[in-house]
Amino acid sequence: MKFRSTRVRTKVVALLLSLFALWAFAAGVTLREGLGLLDVSTLADDLGKPTESLVAALQQERRLSVVFLGNGAAEQRSALTAQRTRTNEARDAFKRLAGGSSVSGAASDALQSRIDEVFKRLDGLGGTRDAVDAGTLDRARAATAYTDLIASGFRVYGSIASLDDQDIARQSRTLIAFSHAREVLAQEDTLLAGVISAGRFGPGEHEQFVALMGTQRYLYAEAAAELTATDRARYEEIAAGTSGLGGMRALEDKVVDKGKLGVAPPVDGVAWKSTVDQAFTDLRALELSAADGLVVRAKPAAVGVLIRLALAGGLGLIAVIASIVISITTARTLAAQLTRLREAAWELSTTRLPQVVERLRRGEEVDISVEAPPLPTGEDEIGALSRAFNAVQQTAVETAVEQAALRQGVRDVFLSLARRTQALVHRQLKLLDVMERREKNSPEELADLFRVDHLATRMRRNAENLIVLSGATAGRGWRNPVPLMDVVRGALAEVEDYERVRVLPIGPVALAGRAVGDVIHLLAELIENATAYSPPDTPVQVTGQRVANGFVIEVEDRGLGVNPEDMEAANERMKNPPEFKLSGSAHLGLYVVGKLAGRHDIQVRLRDSPYGGTTAIVLVPTSLVVDGPDEPATTPSVIDPVRILPGPRPVRTQHRTLEVVPAPRGPILPDRGPEPDIDVHQQPDTPESQGGEPEVPESTPSGLPRRVRQASLAAPLREQPAPVVAPATEQPTGRAPEEIRSMIGSYQRATRRGRREADQATPETPAPPAEVDQPTS
């Protein structure tokens, strides 16, 4: 799976390396075979012959040492000394040649180990000689010491025979078998020479002689069967003669028949020695002749192998080189074509398609043939791939055009639905006005109407969300600046759980009229989010203050907070709102906030709150901030939204407790111009403590007070209705029913008047208000 994901060039190189490795292996095997055959000559000259000479010298020294131990005659001593000199010469020649560079270069690890073993045993030869001279060794132990040294030499022969050519290796093993047979014959000669020197057979010597004789005859018979025809004929001639090997076998039979413990051997020592020496000479000559013939036969075979290596290896190497050149050229062409396709696909996905979509978003016409020019194609597989890519490219551009048109259609549907919803909400609010006018006697019913009114206000914000998603403006705007405190109150009127919100004093600062509607909507989304993601028993605090770059409004909750990754993603989404997709609504509020903030260069950022929740920081730029009049001295230090937007509150009477719920709608209504809250000045606990009933400028026939138009508005909003906050006195309890009716009636008539004025200023369709110079975005 990993190889399939690698690059084409890498795959081609891997295949070429595999081909080259296969050729190198085949060439190496052939070369090793040829070099092995050539090494036969080197090993035969520099190792085989010195080893054979050393073994022959040791065999002769072993025989003389055993003879010397048999009678200790001076003549035997002189012969042993002379043989030791010849053995030392053979030893020195062996060490010089076997330790040379030619042998070390041709020898295998196993052969080199055998050579080192011979060197080590030769170092112990002096100790064996000393023991023989001192007479501390008997004939059997002395023979065994020499035999072990000679056996290490024969193991060198075995390692030389490890060749790859089967015929040459077989003939080498045959010669080694002849050498082993001659070694057994030498042991037999040593044993009988010692017996002749001692004058009788010792314990077990006759039986050992019989065993050695049988072994050497068996080995010679087996080895002769593997000789070449010429060498086998020569061996048979040697074995059939009356002297040498043939005469020696006649003497062996005589010793076997008549020899016994404590009796002198039945053969003469001089006759035995002359016969055995002749046999050794003949057999050794046969071995050397066979070895020379083997070397001669090995050289042509080696040359033939090298010729085959030159032909097969050379031609194979040429084929490998040609394959490499063709593969690299093909891979380069293939990689270039694939690179061109990749770059075209990358350009299509990252440049051309986004440009096409952007141009379509701007309403421009798009020529598909120009935006998706076809790539050049050929007749090979890559050409077919290019043609397929051209088809995919054209389909992709056409799909992008269709999708852009579809998205524009979806936006138009959003906008149409939002405008229709606005119209329906407007009609709903007019109907609520009529119902509120009719309701005069039941505070409970009036409270329900106020709740429905609040729901309609929130529905307005949802409709505006659809308008923002469609890319249009909501249509709310004001000609004159509006105090920021009233803007915050308007935002509170669009929040469901407004009673939990606490607003700290903001100061005499106003907001430019063109941004009032969007800032109200923006703050409402943030406050709604703060109340939704914090425990219901915790407050949400809104503060504001001037800074060097404008005015900062902070919305702080005491919820569980947001992890750093999600907070960073939310800040990025508000700073750079992505294109809206219909994949979900998890971050719809943040998207709307980002779009509204971007219209007026307002910066919105979330950070951790010291209380463990989240704080939303809204930085209104200086260009939108206007100095407003100082607020009245009666402004409370902490503004309770229950008093700004009266919610359900119990009113105690003599007979029952009524729940009065004034409309929880803020000072500004959508698409109908500003609509104020009512300045309901609450009365003290008793009329006497405040000088009686509140003064009203006019009354209805029923005796209920009527509010004078704009009498309770702040000075900057006299021409445009705005909210006025009730004094921050403590909520009175125990009011009389007449006082409650007076308060509700005044609030109802003022609401009716405000909506009537809004109807006069706003057309039936959900277009921007008439009193605004132009809609602001």
Secondary structure, 3 states (H helix, E strand, C coil): CCHHHCCHHHHHHHHHHHHHHHHHHHHHHHHHHHHHHHHHHHHHHHHHHHHHHHHHHHHHHHHHHHHHHHHCCHHHHHHHHHHHHHHHHHHHHHHHHHCCHHHHHHCCHHHHHHHHHHHHHHHCHHHHHHHHHHCCCCHHHHHHHHHHHHHHHHHHHHHHCCCCCHHHHHHHHHHHHHHHHHHHHHHHHHHHHHHHHHCCECCCHHHHHHHHHHHHHHHHHHHHHCCCHHHHHHHHHHHHCCCCHHHHHHHHHHHHHHCCECCCCCCCHHHHHHHHHHHHHHHHHHHHHHHHHHHHHHHHHHHHHHHHHHHHHHHHHHHHHHHHHHHHHHHHHHHHHHHHHHHHHHHHHHHHHHHHHHHHHCCCCCCHHHHCCCCCCCCCHHHHHHHHHHHHHHHHHHHHHHHHHHHHHHHHHHHHHHHHHHHHHHHHHHHHHHHHHHCCCCHHHHHHHHHHHHHHHHHHHHHHHHHHHCCCCCCCCCCCCEEHHHHHHHHHCCCCCHHHEEECCCCCEEECHHHHHHHHHHHHHHHHHHHHCCCCCCCEEEEEEEECCEEEEEEECCCCCCCHHHHHHHHHHHHCCCCCCCCCCCCHHHHHHHHHHHHCCCEEEEEECCCCCEEEEEEEEHHHEEECCCCCCCCCCCECHHHHCCCCEEEECCCCEEEECCCCCCCECCCCCECCCCCCCCCCCCCHHHCCCCCCCEECCCCCEECCCCCCCCHHHCCCCCCCCCCCCCCCCCCCHHHHHHHHHHHHHHHHHHHHHHHHHCCCCCCCCCCCCCCCC
